[in-house]
Structure formats: structure tokens, C-alpha cells
């Protein structure tokens, strides 16, 4: 009887530990996914910023050409 109760408590403890570990892994995966999304948004914003700067530079070059000729 005492041995059965001990085994049962040990099994419950192991199940709880595994469940907790699984939840921690899920949280880590969600965090990684969120970090990836944030990084992607920043990269897209930086890319758009560079495109705008390039367009402005091209526009300035065209204005300069018109003024020279």
C-alpha cells in the first residue's frame, strides 16, 4: 500500500514536471515567433526607408540635370 502510494505520487510529480516543461517550451516558441515578426517588420521598414531615400536622390539628380541643361 505504502509503496503504491509512493509510486503514484512519483508518477504524478513526473507528469506535472513534464507538463510544466511543455508549457515553457510553448512559451519560448511563441516568444521566438514574436521576435521574428518584430525583426521582419523592422527590416521591412528599413527597406522602405532606403527606397524612399533612393527615390529622393534620383529626383534630386533629375532636378540637377534639368538645371544644368
Gaussian input, Z-matrix of N, CA and C with variables (Angstrom, degrees):
# hf/3-21g

backbone

0 1
 N
 C     1     B1
 C     2     B2     1     A1
 N     3     B3     2     A2     1     D1
 C     4     B4     3     A3     2     D2
 C     5     B5     4     A4     3     D3
 N     6     B6     5     A5     4     D4
 C     7     B7     6     A6     5     D5
 C     8     B8     7     A7     6     D6
 N     9     B9     8     A8     7     D7
 C    10    B10     9     A9     8     D8
 C    11    B11    10    A10     9     D9
 N    12    B12    11    A11    10    D10
 C    13    B13    12    A12    11    D11
 C    14    B14    13    A13    12    D12
 N    15    B15    14    A14    13    D13
 C    16    B16    15    A15    14    D14
 C    17    B17    16    A16    15    D15
 N    18    B18    17    A17    16    D16
 C    19    B19    18    A18    17    D17
 C    20    B20    19    A19    18    D18
 N    21    B21    20    A20    19    D19
 C    22    B22    21    A21    20    D20
 C    23    B23    22    A22    21    D21
 N    24    B24    23    A23    22    D22
 C    25    B25    24    A24    23    D23
 C    26    B26    25    A25    24    D24
 N    27    B27    26    A26    25    D25
 C    28    B28    27    A27    26    D26
 C    29    B29    28    A28    27    D27
 N    30    B30    29    A29    28    D28
 C    31    B31    30    A30    29    D29
 C    32    B32    31    A31    30    D30
 N    33    B33    32    A32    31    D31
 C    34    B34    33    A33    32    D32
 C    35    B35    34    A34    33    D33
 N    36    B36    35    A35    34    D34
 C    37    B37    36    A36    35    D35
 C    38    B38    37    A37    36    D36
 N    39    B39    38    A38    37    D37
 C    40    B40    39    A39    38    D38
 C    41    B41    40    A40    39    D39
 N    42    B42    41    A41    40    D40
 C    43    B43    42    A42    41    D41
 C    44    B44    43    A43    42    D42
 N    45    B45    44    A44    43    D43
 C    46    B46    45    A45    44    D44
 C    47    B47    46    A46    45    D45
 N    48    B48    47    A47    46    D46
 C    49    B49    48    A48    47    D47
 C    50    B50    49    A49    48    D48
 N    51    B51    50    A50    49    D49
 C    52    B52    51    A51    50    D50
 C    53    B53    52    A52    51    D51
 N    54    B54    53    A53    52    D52
 C    55    B55    54    A54    53    D53
 C    56    B56    55    A55    54    D54
 N    57    B57    56    A56    55    D55
 C    58    B58    57    A57    56    D56
 C    59    B59    58    A58    57    D57
 N    60    B60    59    A59    58    D58
 C    61    B61    60    A60    59    D59
 C    62    B62    61    A61    60    D60
 N    63    B63    62    A62    61    D61
 C    64    B64    63    A63    62    D62
 C    65    B65    64    A64    63    D63
 N    66    B66    65    A65    64    D64
 C    67    B67    66    A66    65    D65
 C    68    B68    67    A67    66    D66
 N    69    B69    68    A68    67    D67
 C    70    B70    69    A69    68    D68
 C    71    B71    70    A70    69    D69
 N    72    B72    71    A71    70    D70
 C    73    B73    72    A72    71    D71
 C    74    B74    73    A73    72    D72
 N    75    B75    74    A74    73    D73
 C    76    B76    75    A75    74    D74
 C    77    B77    76    A76    75    D75
 N    78    B78    77    A77    76    D76
 C    79    B79    78    A78    77    D77
 C    80    B80    79    A79    78    D78
 N    81    B81    80    A80    79    D79
 C    82    B82    81    A81    80    D80
 C    83    B83    82    A82    81    D81
 N    84    B84    83    A83    82    D82
 C    85    B85    84    A84    83    D83
 C    86    B86    85    A85    84    D84
 N    87    B87    86    A86    85    D85
 C    88    B88    87    A87    86    D86
 C    89    B89    88    A88    87    D87
 N    90    B90    89    A89    88    D88
 C    91    B91    90    A90    89    D89
 C    92    B92    91    A91    90    D90
 N    93    B93    92    A92    91    D91
 C    94    B94    93    A93    92    D92
 C    95    B95    94    A94    93    D93
 N    96    B96    95    A95    94    D94
 C    97    B97    96    A96    95    D95
 C    98    B98    97    A97    96    D96
 N    99    B99    98    A98    97    D97
 C   100   B100    99    A99    98    D98
 C   101   B101   100   A100    99    D99
 N   102   B102   101   A101   100   D100
 C   103   B103   102   A102   101   D101
 C   104   B104   103   A103   102   D102
 N   105   B105   104   A104   103   D103
 C   106   B106   105   A105   104   D104
 C   107   B107   106   A106   105   D105
 N   108   B108   107   A107   106   D106
 C   109   B109   108   A108   107   D107
 C   110   B110   109   A109   108   D108
 N   111   B111   110   A110   109   D109
 C   112   B112   111   A111   110   D110
 C   113   B113   112   A112   111   D111
 N   114   B114   113   A113   112   D112
 C   115   B115   114   A114   113   D113
 C   116   B116   115   A115   114   D114
 N   117   B117   116   A116   115   D115
 C   118   B118   117   A117   116   D116
 C   119   B119   118   A118   117   D117
 N   120   B120   119   A119   118   D118
 C   121   B121   120   A120   119   D119
 C   122   B122   121   A121   120   D120
 N   123   B123   122   A122   121   D121
 C   124   B124   123   A123   122   D122
 C   125   B125   124   A124   123   D123
 N   126   B126   125   A125   124   D124
 C   127   B127   126   A126   125   D125
 C   128   B128   127   A127   126   D126
 N   129   B129   128   A128   127   D127
 C   130   B130   129   A129   128   D128
 C   131   B131   130   A130   129   D129
 N   132   B132   131   A131   130   D130
 C   133   B133   132   A132   131   D131
 C   134   B134   133   A133   132   D132
 N   135   B135   134   A134   133   D133
 C   136   B136   135   A135   134   D134
 C   137   B137   136   A136   135   D135
 N   138   B138   137   A137   136   D136
 C   139   B139   138   A138   137   D137
 C   140   B140   139   A139   138   D138
 N   141   B141   140   A140   139   D139
 C   142   B142   141   A141   140   D140
 C   143   B143   142   A142   141   D141
 N   144   B144   143   A143   142   D142
 C   145   B145   144   A144   143   D143
 C   146   B146   145   A145   144   D144
 N   147   B147   146   A146   145   D145
 C   148   B148   147   A147   146   D146
 C   149   B149   148   A148   147   D147
 N   150   B150   149   A149   148   D148
 C   151   B151   150   A150   149   D149
 C   152   B152   151   A151   150   D150
 N   153   B153   152   A152   151   D151
 C   154   B154   153   A153   152   D152
 C   155   B155   154   A154   153   D153
 N   156   B156   155   A155   154   D154
 C   157   B157   156   A156   155   D155
 C   158   B158   157   A157   156   D156
 N   159   B159   158   A158   157   D157
 C   160   B160   159   A159   158   D158
 C   161   B161   160   A160   159   D159
 N   162   B162   161   A161   160   D160
 C   163   B163   162   A162   161   D161
 C   164   B164   163   A163   162   D162
 N   165   B165   164   A164   163   D163
 C   166   B166   165   A165   164   D164
 C   167   B167   166   A166   165   D165
 N   168   B168   167   A167   166   D166
 C   169   B169   168   A168   167   D167
 C   170   B170   169   A169   168   D168
 N   171   B171   170   A170   169   D169
 C   172   B172   171   A171   170   D170
 C   173   B173   172   A172   171   D171
 N   174   B174   173   A173   172   D172
 C   175   B175   174   A174   173   D173
 C   176   B176   175   A175   174   D174
 N   177   B177   176   A176   175   D175
 C   178   B178   177   A177   176   D176
 C   179   B179   178   A178   177   D177
 N   180   B180   179   A179   178   D178
 C   181   B181   180   A180   179   D179
 C   182   B182   181   A181   180   D180
 N   183   B183   182   A182   181   D181
 C   184   B184   183   A183   182   D182
 C   185   B185   184   A184   183   D183
 N   186   B186   185   A185   184   D184
 C   187   B187   186   A186   185   D185
 C   188   B188   187   A187   186   D186
 N   189   B189   188   A188   187   D187
 C   190   B190   189   A189   188   D188
 C   191   B191   190   A190   189   D189
 N   192   B192   191   A191   190   D190
 C   193   B193   192   A192   191   D191
 C   194   B194   193   A193   192   D192
 N   195   B195   194   A194   193   D193
 C   196   B196   195   A195   194   D194
 C   197   B197   196   A196   195   D195
 N   198   B198   197   A197   196   D196
 C   199   B199   198   A198   197   D197
 C   200   B200   199   A199   198   D198
 N   201   B201   200   A200   199   D199
 C   202   B202   201   A201   200   D200
 C   203   B203   202   A202   201   D201
 N   204   B204   203   A203   202   D202
 C   205   B205   204   A204   203   D203
 C   206   B206   205   A205   204   D204

   B1=1.4621
   B2=1.5255
   B3=1.3295
   B4=1.4604
   B5=1.5257
   B6=1.3190
   B7=1.4626
   B8=1.5295
   B9=1.3246
   B10=1.4664
   B11=1.5272
   B12=1.3053
   B13=1.4707
   B14=1.5270
   B15=1.3141
   B16=1.4634
   B17=1.5343
   B18=1.3145
   B19=1.4682
   B20=1.5296
   B21=1.3148
   B22=1.4628
   B23=1.5295
   B24=1.3393
   B25=1.4673
   B26=1.5267
   B27=1.3197
   B28=1.4601
   B29=1.5340
   B30=1.3267
   B31=1.4630
   B32=1.5271
   B33=1.3153
   B34=1.4734
   B35=1.5250
   B36=1.3162
   B37=1.4626
   B38=1.5313
   B39=1.3151
   B40=1.4678
   B41=1.5271
   B42=1.3122
   B43=1.4672
   B44=1.5240
   B45=1.3362
   B46=1.4667
   B47=1.5294
   B48=1.3352
   B49=1.4638
   B50=1.5315
   B51=1.3202
   B52=1.4601
   B53=1.5301
   B54=1.3110
   B55=1.4628
   B56=1.5213
   B57=1.3130
   B58=1.4608
   B59=1.5326
   B60=1.3218
   B61=1.4589
   B62=1.5236
   B63=1.3236
   B64=1.4575
   B65=1.5274
   B66=1.3229
   B67=1.4636
   B68=1.5247
   B69=1.3281
   B70=1.4658
   B71=1.5258
   B72=1.3340
   B73=1.4672
   B74=1.5270
   B75=1.3192
   B76=1.4682
   B77=1.5192
   B78=1.3129
   B79=1.4631
   B80=1.5291
   B81=1.3256
   B82=1.4698
   B83=1.5224
   B84=1.3199
   B85=1.4610
   B86=1.5275
   B87=1.3319
   B88=1.4629
   B89=1.5251
   B90=1.3162
   B91=1.4581
   B92=1.5230
   B93=1.3263
   B94=1.4641
   B95=1.5247
   B96=1.3198
   B97=1.4569
   B98=1.5288
   B99=1.3177
   B100=1.4576
   B101=1.5206
   B102=1.3231
   B103=1.4660
   B104=1.5182
   B105=1.3227
   B106=1.4671
   B107=1.5282
   B108=1.3292
   B109=1.4636
   B110=1.5226
   B111=1.3246
   B112=1.4637
   B113=1.5225
   B114=1.3287
   B115=1.4609
   B116=1.5200
   B117=1.3382
   B118=1.4613
   B119=1.5289
   B120=1.3354
   B121=1.4638
   B122=1.5222
   B123=1.3421
   B124=1.4579
   B125=1.5213
   B126=1.3307
   B127=1.4640
   B128=1.5267
   B129=1.3261
   B130=1.4609
   B131=1.5242
   B132=1.3340
   B133=1.4591
   B134=1.5316
   B135=1.3228
   B136=1.4629
   B137=1.5296
   B138=1.3172
   B139=1.4592
   B140=1.5359
   B141=1.3373
   B142=1.4716
   B143=1.5253
   B144=1.3286
   B145=1.4570
   B146=1.5304
   B147=1.3256
   B148=1.4599
   B149=1.5248
   B150=1.3495
   B151=1.4591
   B152=1.5230
   B153=1.3281
   B154=1.4654
   B155=1.5198
   B156=1.3244
   B157=1.4626
   B158=1.5262
   B159=1.3381
   B160=1.4633
   B161=1.5286
   B162=1.3221
   B163=1.4712
   B164=1.5227
   B165=1.3328
   B166=1.4631
   B167=1.5229
   B168=1.3171
   B169=1.4568
   B170=1.5287
   B171=1.3271
   B172=1.4658
   B173=1.5261
   B174=1.3173
   B175=1.4663
   B176=1.5214
   B177=1.3179
   B178=1.4642
   B179=1.5184
   B180=1.3222
   B181=1.4640
   B182=1.5211
   B183=1.3398
   B184=1.4625
   B185=1.5243
   B186=1.3172
   B187=1.4651
   B188=1.5199
   B189=1.3148
   B190=1.4627
   B191=1.5242
   B192=1.3149
   B193=1.4672
   B194=1.5384
   B195=1.3377
   B196=1.4658
   B197=1.5229
   B198=1.3349
   B199=1.4587
   B200=1.5167
   B201=1.3336
   B202=1.4460
   B203=1.5136
   B204=1.3281
   B205=1.4681
   B206=1.4652
   A1=110.76
   A2=115.85
   A3=119.63
   A4=110.03
   A5=116.23
   A6=120.73
   A7=110.96
   A8=116.93
   A9=121.00
   A10=111.21
   A11=116.59
   A12=120.62
   A13=109.82
   A14=117.31
   A15=121.68
   A16=110.40
   A17=115.56
   A18=120.38
   A19=110.35
   A20=115.45
   A21=120.26
   A22=110.57
   A23=117.93
   A24=121.59
   A25=111.10
   A26=116.41
   A27=121.53
   A28=109.83
   A29=117.19
   A30=121.05
   A31=110.61
   A32=116.12
   A33=120.16
   A34=110.07
   A35=115.99
   A36=120.81
   A37=110.68
   A38=117.22
   A39=120.89
   A40=111.32
   A41=116.88
   A42=121.42
   A43=109.72
   A44=116.17
   A45=119.73
   A46=111.09
   A47=116.47
   A48=120.01
   A49=111.30
   A50=116.33
   A51=119.66
   A52=111.68
   A53=116.78
   A54=121.33
   A55=110.09
   A56=116.65
   A57=121.29
   A58=110.64
   A59=116.39
   A60=120.33
   A61=110.65
   A62=117.29
   A63=121.41
   A64=110.82
   A65=117.59
   A66=120.90
   A67=110.76
   A68=117.28
   A69=121.18
   A70=110.97
   A71=116.45
   A72=120.59
   A73=110.07
   A74=117.39
   A75=120.77
   A76=110.77
   A77=116.89
   A78=121.13
   A79=110.07
   A80=116.85
   A81=120.72
   A82=110.62
   A83=117.33
   A84=120.69
   A85=110.98
   A86=116.87
   A87=120.39
   A88=110.25
   A89=116.12
   A90=120.90
   A91=110.41
   A92=116.97
   A93=120.58
   A94=110.58
   A95=116.02
   A96=120.46
   A97=110.05
   A98=116.62
   A99=121.02
   A100=110.55
   A101=116.80
   A102=120.68
   A103=111.03
   A104=116.73
   A105=120.54
   A106=110.77
   A107=116.43
   A108=120.45
   A109=110.78
   A110=116.28
   A111=120.38
   A112=110.15
   A113=117.18
   A114=121.43
   A115=110.61
   A116=116.94
   A117=121.33
   A118=110.92
   A119=116.88
   A120=120.38
   A121=111.10
   A122=116.78
   A123=119.96
   A124=111.22
   A125=117.13
   A126=120.43
   A127=110.94
   A128=116.91
   A129=120.72
   A130=110.63
   A131=115.95
   A132=120.13
   A133=110.37
   A134=116.15
   A135=120.51
   A136=110.81
   A137=116.39
   A138=121.06
   A139=110.43
   A140=116.40
   A141=120.44
   A142=110.82
   A143=116.60
   A144=121.33
   A145=110.15
   A146=116.42
   A147=120.53
   A148=110.73
   A149=116.99
   A150=120.39
   A151=110.92
   A152=116.28
   A153=120.69
   A154=109.89
   A155=116.63
   A156=120.13
   A157=111.26
   A158=116.73
   A159=120.43
   A160=110.48
   A161=117.46
   A162=121.37
   A163=110.09
   A164=115.71
   A165=119.08
   A166=110.13
   A167=116.30
   A168=120.50
   A169=110.25
   A170=117.03
   A171=120.66
   A172=110.19
   A173=115.51
   A174=120.23
   A175=111.10
   A176=116.91
   A177=120.34
   A178=110.71
   A179=117.59
   A180=121.21
   A181=110.64
   A182=117.77
   A183=120.82
   A184=110.64
   A185=117.08
   A186=120.94
   A187=109.85
   A188=116.29
   A189=120.83
   A190=110.68
   A191=117.01
   A192=121.28
   A193=111.24
   A194=114.94
   A195=118.92
   A196=110.31
   A197=115.56
   A198=118.52
   A199=111.98
   A200=116.94
   A201=120.18
   A202=112.88
   A203=116.71
   A204=119.38
   A205=110.73
   D1=-50.38
   D2=-178.08
   D3=-64.43
   D4=-39.61
   D5=179.51
   D6=-65.44
   D7=-40.78
   D8=177.98
   D9=-62.80
   D10=-42.32
   D11=179.02
   D12=-64.13
   D13=-41.54
   D14=178.85
   D15=-61.84
   D16=-45.84
   D17=-179.95
   D18=-62.56
   D19=-43.49
   D20=179.82
   D21=-61.02
   D22=-45.43
   D23=178.28
   D24=-62.78
   D25=-39.53
   D26=179.71
   D27=-64.18
   D28=-43.67
   D29=178.52
   D30=-62.45
   D31=-44.74
   D32=179.70
   D33=-61.87
   D34=-41.75
   D35=178.81
   D36=-61.81
   D37=-43.83
   D38=179.48
   D39=-65.21
   D40=-40.68
   D41=178.02
   D42=-62.20
   D43=-44.40
   D44=179.46
   D45=-63.14
   D46=-41.11
   D47=178.99
   D48=-63.85
   D49=-43.09
   D50=178.87
   D51=-65.96
   D52=-39.42
   D53=178.30
   D54=-63.00
   D55=-44.61
   D56=178.61
   D57=-62.24
   D58=-43.53
   D59=178.74
   D60=-61.81
   D61=-43.26
   D62=178.70
   D63=-60.20
   D64=-43.60
   D65=178.76
   D66=-62.72
   D67=-40.16
   D68=178.59
   D69=-63.37
   D70=-41.50
   D71=178.73
   D72=-64.65
   D73=-41.19
   D74=178.63
   D75=-62.43
   D76=-41.57
   D77=178.88
   D78=-64.05
   D79=-41.83
   D80=178.26
   D81=-62.08
   D82=-41.65
   D83=179.03
   D84=-64.14
   D85=-41.15
   D86=178.11
   D87=-63.33
   D88=-40.59
   D89=179.71
   D90=-64.64
   D91=-44.05
   D92=178.05
   D93=-61.28
   D94=-42.46
   D95=-179.76
   D96=-62.91
   D97=-43.35
   D98=179.17
   D99=-64.18
   D100=-41.76
   D101=178.47
   D102=-62.57
   D103=-40.48
   D104=177.85
   D105=-62.52
   D106=-43.57
   D107=179.78
   D108=-62.38
   D109=-43.35
   D110=-179.96
   D111=-64.44
   D112=-44.90
   D113=178.93
   D114=-60.39
   D115=-41.93
   D116=179.13
   D117=-63.22
   D118=-42.12
   D119=178.61
   D120=-61.89
   D121=-43.46
   D122=178.36
   D123=-63.91
   D124=-40.91
   D125=178.58
   D126=-63.26
   D127=-41.79
   D128=179.39
   D129=-64.64
   D130=-41.42
   D131=-179.93
   D132=-64.56
   D133=-42.18
   D134=178.50
   D135=-64.09
   D136=-39.79
   D137=179.02
   D138=-63.68
   D139=-44.11
   D140=178.03
   D141=-62.93
   D142=-40.84
   D143=179.97
   D144=-61.19
   D145=-43.44
   D146=179.16
   D147=-64.76
   D148=-39.04
   D149=178.63
   D150=-62.78
   D151=-42.44
   D152=179.10
   D153=-63.01
   D154=-44.63
   D155=179.20
   D156=-61.79
   D157=-40.44
   D158=178.48
   D159=-63.61
   D160=-42.15
   D161=179.71
   D162=-63.83
   D163=-42.62
   D164=178.75
   D165=-62.57
   D166=-42.69
   D167=-179.50
   D168=-63.30
   D169=-42.15
   D170=178.16
   D171=-63.51
   D172=-41.66
   D173=178.30
   D174=-62.48
   D175=-42.77
   D176=177.80
   D177=-63.70
   D178=-39.50
   D179=178.25
   D180=-63.64
   D181=-40.62
   D182=178.51
   D183=-64.07
   D184=-41.62
   D185=178.93
   D186=-62.42
   D187=-41.92
   D188=179.32
   D189=-62.13
   D190=-44.07
   D191=179.11
   D192=-61.03
   D193=-42.99
   D194=-179.96
   D195=-63.95
   D196=-38.82
   D197=-179.79
   D198=-68.90
   D199=-33.58
   D200=-179.42
   D201=-73.73
   D202=-29.99
   D203=-176.30
   D204=-107.59

